[in-house]
Amino acid sequence: MTTMSHVKKTMNCSHFINGAYVQSEKNQTFENMNPATEEKLGDVALGQKEDVDRAVQSAKAASSGKWKVMTLKERSNTIRKIGDLILERKDELAMLETLDTGKPLWLSKKVDIDRAANNFYFFADYMTSMGTEAYQQDDVAIHYAIRKPVGVVGLINPWNLPLFLMTWKLAPALAAGNTVVMKPSEITPMTATVLVDICQQAGIPDGVVNLVHGLGETGAALSSHPDVDAIAFTGETVTGTAIMKAAAPTLKKLSFELGGKNPNIIFADADLDDVIDTTIRSSFINQGEVCLCGSRIYVEEDLYERFIERFVERTKTLKVGDPFNEDTYVGALVSKEHYEKVLRYLDIAKKEGGQFETGGTIANEHKKGYYVNPTIITGLDKDARCVREEIFGPVVTVIPFKTEEEVLKQVNDSHYGLSASLWTTNIKRATRVSAQIEAGIVWINTWFLRDLRTPFGGMKHSGIGREGGVHSFDFYTELTNVTLKL
Ligand code: NAD
């Protein structure tokens, strides 16, 4: 079995500009740390304004080159090839993702890497089967719309699903014919550094895909750059507002996938076995570091005691620890800073009168690394900070409810509106309640069941715009309407 002690992989991460790995102009770097061991993984190039500018100029020049004249079929085949090469290097990519994030290796393989490849397969197919709008106006005219790439697109991403989320933007951006500058999270720079090599091997022309590593300022330089036409961003709500301000003077197109505090609503008539299996996942998979995690759970009063008993019992069986152990369910939190944030929320919950049904503790046997036991908190008021604020760790709150009206009021009393899960066998109630939930995505009797054609994104402070299928194309293209007089 692979265990942490056998894994020694380290890697330095450079920028990738105009088809070549390069250092920062000022030669500055920062350290990348392994959150499971607190050991150094390598040095990362620290991108600054001049590096962002080099990458943007490279992307701008490439937008009128070979990439522009490729046929649809050639471009689609190249994008598909990226998916193939990701799967060929699956073991390497999964290991790097686990080293960088602290998530279990089995999860990196099953979710992050497989889904990353699938993003390219999906958009390679989708781009060849899309039509465009056309209207015949009696015998006067035919109007038809043509899609053009937006131009140079900045892709700014977080650390929780690094390769998967980057490819979720990169694949449609390329399918639509854009050139890009990617800015991965400073906390998880490794898989993006391999991805650019894969793109080159697949035949993406030089300059079409560029990569600049760095901190928030690097993302800010990209967001304010006058030659960047659009920014696709996934991350915290507060960062979204900073990007919006930075992008305003140059009127960029913006797509925002932001934070969430997603409700998981369980009615007493739900199938409890199914509820427990899925709620374990929706609460604790990826250490609870998924924007879609159902971190505030509402349970109908009649079911509450039975639910808590079964949920706590199952949660106690989850193995916390070495991400390279096959039976680990909860690995390390991604960084010291994030770990301390989660611990602060556990303190807040105590002060607010929360009762810890399980967890609330550091996994103490790990002398190094950022491990927190999966935590279930009850007894909190609906206005408690842990019920309202995004913790983004293995921590959930559970609150009982009496009526549909009462639970809907609490569910919608939030700045966030990303996703929700709803559990009931009453189909009328399911459709009635789901229509009233203020969220971009509602799952009935399931969680995180995705079809890449469907609109993905949040409302309120959880995002602006939608990704997926035609929605991605709407963002990554401009439409020109042509009118042909008959
Ligand atoms: P973050 O906002 O701190 O960082 C995201 C990226 O933005 C990083 O690359 C960072 O360097 C960059 N950045 C930071 N400041 C910037 C600035 N001023 N201008 C431009 N770029 C800047 O987010 P995070 O902590 O990496 O990720 C966690 C957050 O992401 C959570 O809130 C989570 O809910 C959210 N998220 C949302 C979705 C979704 O689909 N809605 C998916 C995954 C994660």
Residues whose N, C-alpha, C, O or C-beta is under 5 A from the ligand:
A	BS01	NAD	I156 N157 P158 W159 K183 P184 S185 E186 G214 L215 G216 G219 A220 S223 T234 G235 E236 T237 T239 A242 I243 E257 L258 G259 G260 C291 S462
